[in-house]
């Protein structure tokens, strides 16, 4: 997969997430994807089914208010890094959390990702 193809894949993933198109998102993820999200109070997810279920939980718990804004996408030799911000409301609480998101690839799918919130304690407090 070429560099620009990896960036395109990540952009399509964010668009699918934002619109709730989990089938499109699923097609961009390796079946055995590993997703690290400790700063979201979620820990790790192994496999696309567990990850898609977690995304559904987040949308449900936030009453559909979860939104992500991509600020910048950078590409390295083997990974793509996104600087973004997530916002949501849940149980009388508000979230406005900048974060970094690192993607690694296997062929033409995301094989592993790390979500690193700038203020992990605030993000964990929001989601738990």
FIVO-770145 format. One record per atom (N, C-alpha, C): x, y, z; residue in one letter. Coordinates in steps of 0.02 Angstrom, whole numbers, plus 50000, padded with zeros to 5 digits. Example, Ala and Ser with C-alpha at 12.3 -4.5 7.8 and 13.67 -1.06 7.14 Angstrom:
BEGIN
506604971650390A506154977550390A506604983550390A506424988850354S506844994750357S506455000250394S
***
This chain:
BEGIN
500434994150000X500005000050000X500455006250000X500325010749955X500735016849951X500535021650007X500975026450017X500845031350069X500195034950061X500065037650003X499445041349994X498835036850002X498895030449984X498345025749994X498195024750068X498725024750110X498615024050183X498245030050210X498435036050189X498095042150212X497375041950188X497255040050126X496565039650100X496155034750142X496445029050159X496095024050199X495895026950266X496355030350299X496205033350364X495665038650357X495705042750306X495185047850296X494505044650285X494475039250245X493845035750234X493585032750299X494045030350340X493845027550405X493525032750450X493825038650453X493545043950494X492865046150466X492795046550400X492155048350371X491615043150386X491795036750381X491325031450397X491125031750471X491605032850515X491455033350586X490975039150599X491135044850569X490745050950581X490015050050558X489915046350504X489235045550478X488895039250505X489255035450547X488965029450576X488935023550528X489325023750474X489325018350424X489815012950446X489575008750491X490015003650520X490204998250469X489794997050418X489984992250366X490584994750327X490575001150308X491145004050273X491765003950317X491685005650380X492245005650426X492524998650435X492084993850442X492294986850450X492734984650390X492574986950331X492954984950271X493664987650271X493804992650311X494474995750314X494904992850369X494624988550411X494974985750468X495124978450458X495724976350478X495894969250475X495434965450522X495264959350504X494824955350547X495104954650618X495774954250623X496094953450688X496414959950713X496114965550694X496374972050715X496454972250791X496984975650813X497084976950885X497034984450894X496594986550938X496434993650949X496574995251022X497064999551033X497265001551101X496945008351116X496525008651167X496185014951184X496165016151259X496735015751294X496715016751366X496485023651387X496635028651346X496435035551363X495705036751354X495335031951329X494615032551322X494265028351374X494635025751422X494335021551473X494105014851446X494375012951387X494125006951355X494615001251354X495255002651361X495744997251360X495904995151289X495904988551277X496084985751213X495514981651184X495494981651118X495004977651082X495374973451032X495184967051028X495494962350982X494964959750935X495044961450872X494564959150822X494064964550803X493874964450740X493434969650713X492754969450746X492484963650763X491814963250793X491794966750861X492294965450903X492324968750969X492394976350961X492794978450914X492904985650904X492264989050880X491934986150831X491314989150805X490784989350860X490754984250902X490294984250959X490454989951007X491094991251019X491284996751063X491085003451033X491185004350968X490965010550937X490215011450944X489835006150936X489105006450945X488925008451016X489285005751064X489165007551134X489295014951146X489835017451118X489995024651127X489465029151096X489225027351036X488695031251005X488065030951047X487895025051072X487285024251112X487335028151177X487895027251213X487965030651278X487995038251272X488215040651214X488245047951205X487615050551171X487115046251162X486505048451130X486625051151059X487135048451026X487295050550958X487665057150954X487895059851011X488245066251010X488995065750997X489265059650997X489985058850986X490175061250917X490635065950914X490885068750851X491645069050854X491945068350796X492675068650790X492845073650736X493325077950751X493575082750703X494315081350691X494505079850630X495205078650613X495535085350600X496085086650636X496455092850627X497045092150579X497365086350582X497965085450542X498105077950533X498335076150474X498545069350461X499265069550436X499695065550469X500395065150450X500565057950434X501045057050389X501215050350368X501955049050379X502105043250407X502785040950414X502925035450364X503485032150372X503655026750326X503175020850332X502925019450391X502505013650401X501855015050437X501735021250457X501135022750496X500845029450474X500235030550496X499895036950488X499695039350557X499805045750570X499635048750634X499115054250621X498595054150661X498055059150656X498035063050721X497995069650715X497855073950773X497125076050765X496735074750816X496015075850810X495725078150878X495085079350878X494725081250938X494055077650939X493885074650996X493225071551002X492815075651051X492175076151036X491705079551080X491085075151088X490775075651146X490175071751159X489865074251224X489245072351235X488925073251300X488665066551322X488665065551388X488445059151416X488295059951490X487715057951511X487535057851582X487695064551616X487525070051583X487635076651612X488355078951609X488785075251576X489495077151570X489635079051498X490155083251488X490365085151422X491085083051411X491245081151350X491915079351330X492135083851273X492735086551279X493065090251225X493795088351231X493995083251194X494645080051206X495075079551143X495625083451141X496095082351087X496465075751097X496655072551042X497005066251048X497435065050986X497895060350994X498295057950938X498075050750924X498085048950860X497875042250840X498385039550791X498705034050808X499225031050767X498945024650736X499025024050670X498785018250632X499365014450601X499355007850607X499805003450570X499384999150524X499694996350472X499324993050419X499594986150404X499144981950379X499314975450352X498974975150284X499354975350231X499044975750165X498644982150159X498014981350140X497594987250130X497074988250185X497254986150246X496814987250304X497214989550364X496874992550411X497174994550475X497254988250518X497864986950540X497994980950581X498054982550655X498254988750671X498344990550741X498284998150747X498005000350802X497925007550813X497985009150886X498245015150901X498305017650968X497955024450971X497505025351018X497165031651030X497455034451095X497755040451091X498095043251149X497795050151164X497355050451214X497045056751233X497555061151267X497525067651254X497985072351286X497865072551361X497235072251381X497065072051452X496705065451465X497095060151475X496805053551483X496335053051543X496505056351597X496075056051657X495385058951642X495355064551607X494705067651592X494305063251544X494635060251496X494295055951448X494025049651483X494425046651526X494205040751564X493615042551608X493655048251642X493105050451685X492455051351646X492505053751585X491915054751544X491595048051525X492005043251503X491735036951477X491575031751530X491785032851591X491645027751643X491125030351692X
***
